[in-house]
Amino acid sequence: MYIINALHTGGAEVGMCRLLNGLSEDKYEITVVTLIGYEEAFVRQRIPEATILDCKQIRSLDDISRLVSTIANANVIIGSLYHSVLVARLAGIVNRQATVATWQHNERFKTPLRKRIVGTTSLLSDVALADSEPVAEMLCEELDLPSETVKTLPIAGISLSEFQARTHHNSDDIVVGSVGVLSGQKNYATLLTVADELAGEDITFQIAGDGPKRSELERQIESLGIDNVELLGRVDDLPEFLQSIDVYVQPSHYEGLCITVVEAMAAGLPVVASAVGGINYTVTERKNGFLHDPTDIAGFCDSIRELAEDPSKRERFGKRGRNIVENRYTQDVFVERFERAIHEGVV
């Protein structure tokens, strides 16, 4: 039983689908429970065979009975994202025979209260899944979770066949791209400043995604007269988008794993990113990309400019990044490590 807030395009949601699609149908019967709904197109594309129980659609005693039966018969209960983590822990009280595994996707909590609640209820989880090394350290050091219950499990599950490796050539117009929710966390206001600094250098920027900061970013573009940035909104074909750019940039203030960085590496792109969270473990300075403080505008500019001027460096960095994904972030690796974590939590 996999409990998640909603099913739509997002790192935790996409990672969940990749995990569930990799599990053997002979070994697992899977039910996904959503708290606030799902996008039908997302489900059809990502997990077409999944059984979905949507709590927003519960309207009768039969619906309640079905949910209670699913909880009672589950051998493993998984919670992903804050509210779903709490629901999974409550479900574990109802079904004490189940192994309860809950995800933590980044080092920060939206409020101190959330952090206290997660910490206070942590003993209701048999396994704490951390999607990067810094998250695992936070769970042990700040929430005092026993290290034996914390399993570092990057929520990637990349199928390399989905991502064609980018071939880099000399070009008169370099495209720098980024993918993410237009939120304060992703720090796109700084990226717009970087784009403004690089105006006139045959470098254009494309930002894929939507979110609460879109209007604010549009006002910034207009007020500064930035003409080398395009806000694309949501893109339906991520591998195709990544094939259309030359450099991937991620200026986030904080991250867990940051699955979009891993996907960019799978597509053979060099990465320029903030030195935060799990990005520090996926991007190695001057090996497959460059790392900077989230506020280092000059550093971002210099790294983007260096890659724009050197297609051979983009090619080398891209190949190294794809090799890292092949060795550490594929679906097979994800499934194997997940099953090991769950089995260790059964004790």
Solvent accessible surface area in square Angstrom, and as a share of the most:
residue,aa,sasa,rsa
1,M,24,0.11
2,Y,2,0.01
3,I,0,0.00
4,I,0,0.00
5,N,32,0.17
6,A,7,0.06
7,L,0,0.00
8,H,73,0.33
9,T,73,0.42
10,G,20,0.20
11,G,32,0.31
12,A,12,0.09
13,E,10,0.05
14,V,8,0.05
15,G,0,0.00
16,M,0,0.00
17,C,1,0.00
18,R,16,0.06
19,L,0,0.00
20,L,15,0.08
21,N,88,0.45
22,G,28,0.27
23,L,15,0.07
24,S,47,0.30
25,E,156,0.70
26,D,142,0.74
27,K,125,0.53
28,Y,61,0.23
29,E,170,0.76
30,I,46,0.23
31,T,21,0.12
32,V,0,0.00
33,V,2,0.01
34,T,0,0.00
35,L,35,0.17
36,I,113,0.57
37,G,11,0.10
38,Y,85,0.32
39,E,66,0.30
40,E,111,0.50
41,A,56,0.43
42,F,5,0.02
43,V,16,0.09
44,R,155,0.57
45,Q,125,0.55
46,R,55,0.20
47,I,4,0.02
48,P,83,0.52
49,E,155,0.70
50,A,30,0.23
51,T,59,0.34
52,I,33,0.17
53,L,18,0.09
54,D,17,0.09
55,C,41,0.24
56,K,126,0.54
57,Q,92,0.41
58,I,55,0.28
59,R,183,0.67
60,S,51,0.33
61,L,149,0.74
62,D,115,0.59
63,D,50,0.26
64,I,82,0.42
65,S,66,0.42
66,R,125,0.45
67,L,33,0.16
68,V,76,0.44
69,S,51,0.33
70,T,28,0.17
71,I,24,0.12
72,A,58,0.45
73,N,113,0.58
74,A,14,0.11
75,N,123,0.63
76,V,35,0.20
77,I,0,0.00
78,I,10,0.05
79,G,0,0.00
80,S,0,0.00
81,L,51,0.25
82,Y,39,0.15
83,H,89,0.40
84,S,0,0.00
85,V,7,0.04
86,L,39,0.19
87,V,54,0.31
88,A,0,0.00
89,R,9,0.03
90,L,108,0.54
91,A,4,0.03
92,G,11,0.10
93,I,69,0.35
94,V,101,0.58
95,N,12,0.06
96,R,182,0.66
97,Q,167,0.74
98,A,8,0.06
99,T,8,0.05
100,V,4,0.03
101,A,0,0.00
102,T,4,0.02
103,W,6,0.02
104,Q,25,0.11
105,H,27,0.12
106,N,35,0.18
107,E,59,0.27
108,R,134,0.49
109,F,40,0.17
110,K,165,0.70
111,T,61,0.35
112,P,100,0.63
113,L,98,0.49
114,R,57,0.21
115,K,64,0.27
116,R,147,0.54
117,I,57,0.29
118,V,8,0.05
119,G,20,0.19
120,T,113,0.66
121,T,35,0.20
122,S,11,0.07
123,L,152,0.76
124,L,73,0.36
125,S,14,0.09
126,D,62,0.32
127,V,1,0.00
128,A,5,0.04
129,L,0,0.00
130,A,0,0.00
131,D,5,0.03
132,S,1,0.01
133,E,59,0.26
134,P,17,0.11
135,V,0,0.00
136,A,14,0.11
137,E,86,0.39
138,M,9,0.04
139,L,5,0.03
140,C,38,0.23
141,E,134,0.60
142,E,98,0.44
143,L,24,0.12
144,D,118,0.61
145,L,15,0.08
146,P,55,0.35
147,S,79,0.51
148,E,123,0.55
149,T,38,0.22
150,V,17,0.10
151,K,43,0.18
152,T,37,0.22
153,L,2,0.01
154,P,16,0.10
155,I,6,0.03
156,A,1,0.01
157,G,1,0.01
158,I,1,0.00
159,S,36,0.23
160,L,34,0.17
161,S,107,0.69
162,E,87,0.39
163,F,3,0.01
164,Q,129,0.57
165,A,44,0.34
166,R,50,0.18
167,T,72,0.42
168,H,14,0.06
169,H,123,0.55
170,N,131,0.67
171,S,57,0.37
172,D,130,0.68
173,D,72,0.37
174,I,6,0.03
175,V,25,0.14
176,V,0,0.00
177,G,1,0.01
178,S,0,0.00
179,V,22,0.12
180,G,12,0.12
181,V,76,0.44
182,L,1,0.00
183,S,26,0.17
184,G,40,0.38
185,Q,43,0.19
186,K,28,0.12
187,N,9,0.05
188,Y,3,0.01
189,A,46,0.35
190,T,21,0.12
191,L,3,0.01
192,L,0,0.00
193,T,40,0.23
194,V,1,0.00
195,A,0,0.00
196,D,52,0.27
197,E,108,0.49
198,L,0,0.00
199,A,50,0.39
200,G,85,0.82
201,E,68,0.30
202,D,97,0.50
203,I,7,0.03
204,T,45,0.26
205,F,3,0.01
206,Q,46,0.20
207,I,1,0.00
208,A,1,0.00
209,G,11,0.11
210,D,75,0.39
211,G,27,0.26
212,P,111,0.70
213,K,71,0.30
214,R,64,0.23
215,S,64,0.41
216,E,81,0.36
217,L,7,0.03
218,E,74,0.33
219,R,147,0.54
220,Q,36,0.16
221,I,30,0.15
222,E,141,0.63
223,S,91,0.59
224,L,89,0.44
225,G,56,0.54
226,I,12,0.06
227,D,127,0.66
228,N,15,0.08
229,V,22,0.13
230,E,90,0.40
231,L,22,0.11
232,L,59,0.30
233,G,8,0.08
234,R,126,0.46
235,V,41,0.24
236,D,118,0.61
237,D,68,0.35
238,L,29,0.15
239,P,37,0.23
240,E,115,0.52
241,F,14,0.06
242,L,1,0.01
243,Q,51,0.23
244,S,61,0.40
245,I,0,0.00
246,D,9,0.05
247,V,0,0.00
248,Y,0,0.00
249,V,0,0.00
250,Q,0,0.00
251,P,1,0.01
252,S,0,0.00
253,H,70,0.31
254,Y,55,0.21
255,E,9,0.04
256,G,4,0.04
257,L,5,0.03
258,C,11,0.06
259,I,17,0.08
260,T,24,0.14
261,V,0,0.00
262,V,0,0.00
263,E,6,0.03
264,A,0,0.00
265,M,0,0.00
266,A,0,0.00
267,A,1,0.01
268,G,3,0.03
269,L,1,0.00
270,P,0,0.00
271,V,0,0.00
272,V,0,0.00
273,A,0,0.00
274,S,0,0.00
275,A,43,0.34
276,V,21,0.12
277,G,7,0.07
278,G,1,0.01
279,I,0,0.00
280,N,67,0.34
281,Y,85,0.32
282,T,1,0.00
283,V,1,0.01
284,T,70,0.41
285,E,81,0.36
286,R,127,0.46
287,K,110,0.47
288,N,1,0.00
289,G,0,0.00
290,F,4,0.02
291,L,33,0.16
292,H,30,0.13
293,D,81,0.42
294,P,17,0.10
295,T,96,0.56
296,D,51,0.27
297,I,58,0.29
298,A,68,0.53
299,G,9,0.09
300,F,1,0.00
301,C,8,0.05
302,D,82,0.42
303,S,5,0.04
304,I,0,0.00
305,R,71,0.26
306,E,48,0.21
307,L,0,0.00
308,A,16,0.12
309,E,128,0.57
310,D,42,0.22
311,P,27,0.17
312,S,61,0.39
313,K,31,0.13
314,R,1,0.00
315,E,43,0.19
316,R,107,0.39
317,F,5,0.02
318,G,1,0.01
319,K,123,0.52
320,R,91,0.33
321,G,0,0.00
322,R,56,0.21
323,N,80,0.41
324,I,36,0.18
325,V,0,0.00
326,E,97,0.44
327,N,109,0.56
328,R,94,0.34
329,Y,8,0.03
330,T,23,0.13
331,Q,49,0.22
332,D,115,0.60
333,V,44,0.25
334,F,5,0.02
335,V,19,0.11
336,E,83,0.37
337,R,74,0.27
338,F,7,0.03
339,E,33,0.15
340,R,122,0.45
341,A,5,0.04
342,I,10,0.05
343,H,107,0.48
344,E,81,0.36
345,G,13,0.13
346,V,94,0.54
347,V,172,0.99
